[in-house]
Amino acid sequence: MVHRISNILARFPENEGSVRKLIQESREFEALCQEYMNTSQELGYFTKRREPAIQADALQKRRIAVEEEILTRIEGYKPA
């Protein structure tokens, strides 16, 4: 579990308690954290290989969208 949320904790260290609680209580939040980690790894891979900017740009946008969803959940919004 710690490896899966390490990127989230690094990004939002002030919300560590909320992140740990959400990861234990919500499979959807856990899946978002996993997606964030996977996307970050893919982005790192494409950046190191200097792949076409279109791929890296799409991954960056996806990571930002997932990050925004994670922050929304941390701040207390619960989807219907």
C-alpha positions as CSV (number, residue, x, y, z in Angstrom):
1,M,0.0,0.0,0.0
2,V,2.7,2.5,0.9
3,H,4.4,2.2,-2.5
4,R,1.0,2.8,-4.2
5,I,0.4,6.1,-2.3
6,S,4.0,7.4,-2.0
7,N,3.5,9.7,-5.0
8,I,0.3,11.0,-3.6
9,L,1.8,11.6,-0.2
10,A,4.8,13.4,-1.8
11,R,2.4,15.6,-3.8
12,F,0.0,16.3,-0.9
13,P,2.1,15.8,2.3
14,E,-0.3,18.1,4.3
15,N,-3.1,15.6,3.8
16,E,-1.4,12.4,4.8
17,G,-4.0,11.4,7.3
18,S,-6.8,11.9,4.9
19,V,-5.0,9.9,2.2
20,R,-4.3,7.0,4.5
21,K,-7.9,6.9,5.6
22,L,-9.3,7.1,2.1
23,I,-7.0,4.4,0.8
24,Q,-8.3,2.1,3.5
25,E,-11.9,2.9,3.1
26,S,-12.4,3.4,-0.7
27,R,-11.5,1.0,-3.5
28,E,-12.2,3.9,-6.0
29,F,-9.6,6.1,-4.2
30,E,-7.2,3.2,-4.2
31,A,-7.7,2.8,-7.9
32,L,-7.1,6.5,-8.5
33,C,-3.8,6.3,-6.6
34,Q,-2.8,3.3,-8.7
35,E,-3.7,5.1,-11.9
36,Y,-1.7,8.2,-10.7
37,M,1.3,6.0,-10.0
38,N,1.1,4.2,-13.3
39,T,0.6,7.4,-15.3
40,S,3.6,9.0,-13.5
41,Q,5.8,5.9,-14.3
42,E,4.7,6.0,-18.0
43,L,5.4,9.7,-18.2
44,G,8.8,9.2,-16.8
45,Y,9.5,6.4,-19.3
46,F,8.4,8.5,-22.3
47,T,10.3,11.6,-21.0
48,K,13.6,9.6,-20.6
49,R,13.3,8.1,-24.0
50,R,12.4,11.4,-25.5
51,E,9.4,10.0,-27.2
52,P,7.1,12.2,-29.3
53,A,5.8,15.1,-27.3
54,I,2.2,14.2,-28.2
55,Q,2.4,11.0,-26.1
56,A,4.1,12.8,-23.1
57,D,1.6,15.6,-23.4
58,A,-1.4,13.2,-23.3
59,L,0.1,11.4,-20.3
60,Q,0.7,14.7,-18.5
61,K,-2.9,15.8,-19.1
62,R,-4.1,12.4,-17.8
63,R,-2.0,12.7,-14.7
64,I,-3.3,16.2,-14.0
65,A,-6.9,15.0,-14.3
66,V,-6.3,12.1,-12.0
67,E,-4.5,14.4,-9.5
68,E,-7.4,16.8,-9.5
69,E,-9.8,13.9,-8.9
70,I,-7.6,12.7,-6.0
71,L,-7.5,16.2,-4.5
72,T,-11.3,16.5,-4.8
73,R,-11.7,13.3,-2.8
74,I,-9.2,14.4,-0.2
75,E,-11.1,17.6,0.3
76,G,-14.2,15.7,1.1
77,Y,-16.3,15.5,-2.1
78,K,-18.0,12.2,-2.5
79,P,-19.2,11.3,-6.0
80,A,-22.9,10.3,-6.3
